[in-house]
Amino acid sequence: MSKFTKKYPHLTWWVENQGYIEIGEDDYSSSLLRLLDPGGVCWEDEDSETIDAALDAAENFLKEELPSRFGVTLEK
């Protein structure tokens, strides 16, 4: 198991099963990190000032959302 997978199991599940992650500002968003799937943006970080904080916020969001939205509960 990689260090990333160990620290961010929900983000890993997201990328392997549902969508992808965008990091950095672009022409459409000033957020540091966005979670996207084929339907578009599912979540974006509006508050974090560092990539580490944005990754932590995304992990926490998915930890709360995956069980209700996808029926996925990951052991940590």
N, CA, C and O atoms as a GROMACS GRO file, in nm:
protein
  304
    1MET      N    1   0.084  -0.117   0.000
    1MET     CA    2   0.000   0.000   0.000
    1MET      C    3   0.090   0.124   0.000
    1MET      O    4   0.183   0.135   0.079
    2SER      N    5   0.059   0.217  -0.090
    2SER     CA    6   0.141   0.338  -0.098
    2SER      C    7   0.114   0.432   0.019
    2SER      O    8   0.013   0.419   0.088
    3LYS      N    9   0.205   0.524   0.041
    3LYS     CA   10   0.188   0.623   0.148
    3LYS      C   11   0.064   0.709   0.121
    3LYS      O   12  -0.010   0.742   0.214
    4PHE      N   13   0.042   0.744  -0.006
    4PHE     CA   14  -0.075   0.825  -0.041
    4PHE      C   15  -0.203   0.748  -0.007
    4PHE      O   16  -0.294   0.804   0.055
    5THR      N   17  -0.211   0.622  -0.048
    5THR     CA   18  -0.329   0.540  -0.023
    5THR      C   19  -0.353   0.524   0.127
    5THR      O   20  -0.467   0.525   0.173
    6LYS      N   21  -0.246   0.509   0.202
    6LYS     CA   22  -0.258   0.493   0.347
    6LYS      C   23  -0.314   0.620   0.411
    6LYS      O   24  -0.399   0.614   0.500
    7LYS      N   25  -0.264   0.735   0.366
    7LYS     CA   26  -0.307   0.862   0.424
    7LYS      C   27  -0.443   0.908   0.370
    7LYS      O   28  -0.521   0.970   0.442
    8TYR      N   29  -0.470   0.877   0.242
    8TYR     CA   30  -0.592   0.926   0.177
    8TYR      C   31  -0.669   0.811   0.111
    8TYR      O   32  -0.680   0.806  -0.011
    9PRO      N   33  -0.723   0.719   0.191
    9PRO     CA   34  -0.792   0.604   0.130
    9PRO      C   35  -0.918   0.643   0.052
    9PRO      O   36  -0.950   0.578  -0.048
   10HIS      N   37  -0.988   0.746   0.095
   10HIS     CA   38  -1.110   0.786   0.026
   10HIS      C   39  -1.079   0.856  -0.106
   10HIS      O   40  -1.149   0.836  -0.205
   11LEU      N   41  -0.975   0.938  -0.108
   11LEU     CA   42  -0.932   0.998  -0.235
   11LEU      C   43  -0.884   0.892  -0.332
   11LEU      O   44  -0.911   0.900  -0.452
   12THR      N   45  -0.814   0.792  -0.282
   12THR     CA   46  -0.769   0.682  -0.367
   12THR      C   47  -0.888   0.609  -0.427
   12THR      O   48  -0.889   0.580  -0.546
   13TRP      N   49  -0.989   0.581  -0.345
   13TRP     CA   50  -1.110   0.515  -0.396
   13TRP      C   51  -1.174   0.599  -0.506
   13TRP      O   52  -1.215   0.547  -0.609
   14TRP      N   53  -1.182   0.730  -0.482
   14TRP     CA   54  -1.243   0.821  -0.578
   14TRP      C   55  -1.175   0.811  -0.714
   14TRP      O   56  -1.242   0.794  -0.816
   15VAL      N   57  -1.045   0.820  -0.716
   15VAL     CA   58  -0.969   0.820  -0.842
   15VAL      C   59  -0.976   0.682  -0.909
   15VAL      O   60  -0.981   0.674  -1.032
   16GLU      N   61  -0.976   0.576  -0.831
   16GLU     CA   62  -0.979   0.442  -0.889
   16GLU      C   63  -1.118   0.398  -0.935
   16GLU      O   64  -1.129   0.309  -1.018
   17ASN      N   65  -1.224   0.460  -0.882
   17ASN     CA   66  -1.359   0.410  -0.908
   17ASN      C   67  -1.460   0.511  -0.963
   17ASN      O   68  -1.557   0.471  -1.027
   18GLN      N   69  -1.439   0.639  -0.940
   18GLN     CA   70  -1.546   0.733  -0.970
   18GLN      C   71  -1.507   0.850  -1.058
   18GLN      O   72  -1.579   0.882  -1.153
   19GLY      N   73  -1.394   0.915  -1.031
   19GLY     CA   74  -1.364   1.038  -1.102
   19GLY      C   75  -1.218   1.071  -1.096
   19GLY      O   76  -1.131   0.984  -1.104
   20TYR      N   77  -1.190   1.199  -1.083
   20TYR     CA   78  -1.052   1.243  -1.078
   20TYR      C   79  -1.040   1.367  -0.991
   20TYR      O   80  -1.140   1.425  -0.948
   21ILE      N   81  -0.916   1.407  -0.967
   21ILE     CA   82  -0.884   1.522  -0.884
   21ILE      C   83  -0.810   1.623  -0.970
   21ILE      O   84  -0.720   1.587  -1.045
   22GLU      N   85  -0.848   1.749  -0.960
   22GLU     CA   86  -0.773   1.858  -1.021
   22GLU      C   87  -0.709   1.939  -0.910
   22GLU      O   88  -0.772   1.971  -0.810
   23ILE      N   89  -0.583   1.970  -0.929
   23ILE     CA   90  -0.511   2.050  -0.830
   23ILE      C   91  -0.462   2.177  -0.897
   23ILE      O   92  -0.401   2.173  -1.004
   24GLY      N   93  -0.489   2.290  -0.835
   24GLY     CA   94  -0.443   2.418  -0.884
   24GLY      C   95  -0.554   2.501  -0.947
   24GLY      O   96  -0.657   2.448  -0.989
   25GLU      N   97  -0.530   2.630  -0.953
   25GLU     CA   98  -0.625   2.723  -1.014
   25GLU      C   99  -0.629   2.701  -1.165
   25GLU      O  100  -0.532   2.656  -1.226
   26ASP      N  101  -0.744   2.733  -1.224
   26ASP     CA  102  -0.755   2.732  -1.369
   26ASP      C  103  -0.842   2.850  -1.412
   26ASP      O  104  -0.874   2.937  -1.330
   27ASP      N  105  -0.882   2.854  -1.538
   27ASP     CA  106  -0.962   2.965  -1.588
   27ASP      C  107  -1.100   2.972  -1.526
   27ASP      O  108  -1.165   3.077  -1.531
   28TYR      N  109  -1.146   2.863  -1.466
   28TYR     CA  110  -1.282   2.856  -1.414
   28TYR      C  111  -1.292   2.856  -1.262
   28TYR      O  112  -1.400   2.878  -1.207
   29SER      N  113  -1.182   2.831  -1.195
   29SER     CA  114  -1.188   2.820  -1.049
   29SER      C  115  -1.056   2.863  -0.986
   29SER      O  116  -0.948   2.838  -1.039
   30SER      N  117  -1.068   2.927  -0.871
   30SER     CA  118  -0.947   2.966  -0.797
   30SER      C  119  -0.918   2.871  -0.682
   30SER      O  120  -0.826   2.895  -0.603
   31SER      N  121  -0.996   2.763  -0.671
   31SER     CA  122  -0.974   2.668  -0.562
   31SER      C  123  -0.846   2.588  -0.586
   31SER      O  124  -0.802   2.572  -0.699
   32LEU      N  125  -0.788   2.540  -0.477
   32LEU     CA  126  -0.665   2.461  -0.488
   32LEU      C  127  -0.692   2.318  -0.535
   32LEU      O  128  -0.607   2.258  -0.600
   33LEU      N  129  -0.810   2.264  -0.502
   33LEU     CA  130  -0.838   2.125  -0.532
   33LEU      C  131  -0.986   2.106  -0.562
   33LEU      O  132  -1.073   2.163  -0.495
   34ARG      N  133  -1.014   2.024  -0.666
   34ARG     CA  134  -1.152   1.992  -0.703
   34ARG      C  135  -1.166   1.842  -0.724
   34ARG      O  136  -1.074   1.777  -0.774
   35LEU      N  137  -1.282   1.789  -0.686
   35LEU     CA  138  -1.317   1.650  -0.715
   35LEU      C  139  -1.417   1.652  -0.829
   35LEU      O  140  -1.520   1.720  -0.821
   36LEU      N  141  -1.388   1.578  -0.934
   36LEU     CA  142  -1.476   1.575  -1.050
   36LEU      C  143  -1.509   1.432  -1.088
   36LEU      O  144  -1.433   1.339  -1.059
   37ASP      N  145  -1.624   1.415  -1.152
   37ASP     CA  146  -1.660   1.287  -1.212
   37ASP      C  147  -1.720   1.319  -1.349
   37ASP      O  148  -1.720   1.435  -1.389
   38PRO      N  149  -1.772   1.221  -1.421
   38PRO     CA  150  -1.824   1.250  -1.555
   38PRO      C  151  -1.933   1.358  -1.557
   38PRO      O  152  -1.957   1.419  -1.662
   39GLY      N  153  -2.000   1.382  -1.445
   39GLY     CA  154  -2.103   1.485  -1.438
   39GLY      C  155  -2.050   1.625  -1.410
   39GLY      O  156  -2.125   1.722  -1.418
   40GLY      N  157  -1.922   1.637  -1.379
   40GLY     CA  158  -1.864   1.768  -1.351
   40GLY      C  159  -1.807   1.776  -1.212
   40GLY      O  160  -1.770   1.675  -1.152
   41VAL      N  161  -1.800   1.898  -1.160
   41VAL     CA  162  -1.742   1.923  -1.028
   41VAL      C  163  -1.838   1.873  -0.920
   41VAL      O  164  -1.955   1.912  -0.915
   42CYS      N  165  -1.787   1.788  -0.833
   42CYS     CA  166  -1.865   1.735  -0.721
   42CYS      C  167  -1.835   1.811  -0.592
   42CYS      O  168  -1.919   1.821  -0.503
   43TRP      N  169  -1.714   1.864  -0.584
   43TRP     CA  170  -1.672   1.936  -0.465
   43TRP      C  171  -1.548   2.015  -0.499
   43TRP      O  172  -1.464   1.970  -0.578
   44GLU      N  173  -1.535   2.134  -0.440
   44GLU     CA  174  -1.410   2.208  -0.453
   44GLU      C  175  -1.377   2.277  -0.324
   44GLU      O  176  -1.466   2.322  -0.251
   45ASP      N  177  -1.249   2.284  -0.296
   45ASP     CA  178  -1.201   2.344  -0.173
   45ASP      C  179  -1.195   2.495  -0.191
   45ASP      O  180  -1.128   2.546  -0.280
   46GLU      N  181  -1.266   2.565  -0.106
   46GLU     CA  182  -1.270   2.711  -0.114
   46GLU      C  183  -1.186   2.778  -0.006
   46GLU      O  184  -1.163   2.899  -0.011
   47ASP      N  185  -1.140   2.700   0.093
   47ASP     CA  186  -1.082   2.761   0.213
   47ASP      C  187  -0.933   2.736   0.234
   47ASP      O  188  -0.865   2.818   0.295
   48SER      N  189  -0.883   2.625   0.187
   48SER     CA  190  -0.745   2.586   0.220
   48SER      C  191  -0.643   2.677   0.154
   48SER      O  192  -0.663   2.728   0.044
   49GLU      N  193  -0.533   2.696   0.226
   49GLU     CA  194  -0.425   2.779   0.175
   49GLU      C  195  -0.305   2.696   0.129
   49GLU      O  196  -0.212   2.750   0.068
   50THR      N  197  -0.308   2.565   0.158
   50THR     CA  198  -0.199   2.477   0.114
   50THR      C  199  -0.258   2.352   0.049
   50THR      O  200  -0.374   2.318   0.073
   51ILE      N  201  -0.178   2.286  -0.032
   51ILE     CA  202  -0.222   2.161  -0.096
   51ILE      C  203  -0.249   2.056   0.011
   51ILE      O  204  -0.346   1.981   0.001
   52ASP      N  205  -0.164   2.048   0.113
   52ASP     CA  206  -0.186   1.951   0.220
   52ASP      C  207  -0.322   1.970   0.286
   52ASP      O  208  -0.394   1.874   0.308
   53ALA      N  209  -0.355   2.094   0.316
   53ALA     CA  210  -0.484   2.122   0.379
   53ALA      C  211  -0.599   2.090   0.284
   53ALA      O  212  -0.702   2.039   0.328
   54ALA      N  213  -0.583   2.117   0.156
   54ALA     CA  214  -0.688   2.086   0.058
   54ALA      C  215  -0.707   1.936   0.044
   54ALA      O  216  -0.821   1.889   0.034
   55LEU      N  217  -0.599   1.860   0.042
   55LEU     CA  218  -0.609   1.714   0.036
   55LEU      C  219  -0.680   1.659   0.160
   55LEU      O  220  -0.764   1.570   0.149
   56ASP      N  221  -0.646   1.713   0.276
   56ASP     CA  222  -0.713   1.670   0.400
   56ASP      C  223  -0.862   1.702   0.396
   56ASP      O  224  -0.944   1.621   0.438
   57ALA      N  225  -0.896   1.820   0.346
   57ALA     CA  226  -1.038   1.860   0.338
   57ALA      C  227  -1.113   1.770   0.241
   57ALA      O  228  -1.227   1.730   0.269
   58ALA      N  229  -1.053   1.737   0.128
   58ALA     CA  230  -1.117   1.647   0.031
   58ALA      C  231  -1.134   1.508   0.089
   58ALA      O  232  -1.238   1.446   0.070
   59GLU      N  233  -1.035   1.459   0.160
   59GLU     CA  234  -1.044   1.328   0.224
   59GLU      C  235  -1.160   1.327   0.324
   59GLU      O  236  -1.238   1.231   0.327
   60ASN      N  237  -1.172   1.432   0.404
   60ASN     CA  238  -1.280   1.440   0.503
   60ASN      C  239  -1.416   1.449   0.435
   60ASN      O  240  -1.512   1.387   0.480
   61PHE      N  241  -1.426   1.525   0.327
   61PHE     CA  242  -1.552   1.534   0.252
   61PHE      C  243  -1.593   1.396   0.202
   61PHE      O  244  -1.708   1.354   0.220
   62LEU      N  245  -1.500   1.325   0.139
   62LEU     CA  246  -1.533   1.194   0.084
   62LEU      C  247  -1.563   1.092   0.194
   62LEU      O  248  -1.648   1.005   0.176
   63LYS      N  249  -1.497   1.103   0.307
   63LYS     CA  250  -1.525   1.012   0.418
   63LYS      C  251  -1.671   1.024   0.462
   63LYS      O  252  -1.733   0.925   0.499
   64GLU      N  253  -1.725   1.145   0.457
   64GLU     CA  254  -1.865   1.168   0.493
   64GLU      C  255  -1.960   1.131   0.378
   64GLU      O  256  -2.069   1.081   0.403
   65GLU      N  257  -1.920   1.156   0.254
   65GLU     CA  258  -2.009   1.141   0.139
   65GLU      C  259  -2.017   1.000   0.081
   65GLU      O  260  -2.123   0.957   0.036
   66LEU      N  261  -1.907   0.928   0.080
   66LEU     CA  262  -1.906   0.797   0.013
   66LEU      C  263  -2.010   0.700   0.068
   66LEU      O  264  -2.075   0.631  -0.011
   67PRO      N  265  -2.029   0.690   0.199
   67PRO     CA  266  -2.130   0.596   0.247
   67PRO      C  267  -2.272   0.629   0.199
   67PRO      O  268  -2.345   0.540   0.157
   68SER      N  269  -2.310   0.756   0.205
   68SER     CA  270  -2.446   0.792   0.167
   68SER      C  271  -2.465   0.796   0.016
   68SER      O  272  -2.570   0.757  -0.034
   69ARG      N  273  -2.366   0.844  -0.056
   69ARG     CA  274  -2.380   0.859  -0.202
   69ARG      C  275  -2.352   0.731  -0.278
   69ARG      O  276  -2.419   0.703  -0.378
   70PHE      N  277  -2.254   0.653  -0.232
   70PHE     CA  278  -2.212   0.534  -0.308
   70PHE      C  279  -2.220   0.405  -0.229
   70PHE      O  280  -2.191   0.298  -0.283
   71GLY      N  281  -2.260   0.412  -0.103
   71GLY     CA  282  -2.267   0.293  -0.019
   71GLY      C  283  -2.131   0.235   0.012
   71GLY      O  284  -2.118   0.115   0.037
   72VAL      N  285  -2.028   0.320   0.012
   72VAL     CA  286  -1.890   0.274   0.034
   72VAL      C  287  -1.843   0.318   0.171
   72VAL      O  288  -1.846   0.437   0.204
   73THR      N  289  -1.800   0.222   0.251
   73THR     CA  290  -1.738   0.252   0.380
   73THR      C  291  -1.601   0.185   0.379
   73THR      O  292  -1.588   0.063   0.363
   74LEU      N  293  -1.500   0.266   0.397
   74LEU     CA  294  -1.362   0.215   0.394
   74LEU      C  295  -1.309   0.203   0.535
   74LEU      O  296  -1.332   0.289   0.619
   75GLU      N  297  -1.237   0.095   0.559
   75GLU     CA  298  -1.170   0.079   0.687
   75GLU      C  299  -1.042   0.157   0.683
   75GLU      O  300  -0.978   0.166   0.578
   76LYS      N  301  -1.002   0.214   0.794
   76LYS     CA  302  -0.876   0.288   0.797
   76LYS      C  303  -0.789   0.235   0.906
   76LYS      O  304  -0.678   0.285   0.925
   0.00000   0.00000   0.00000
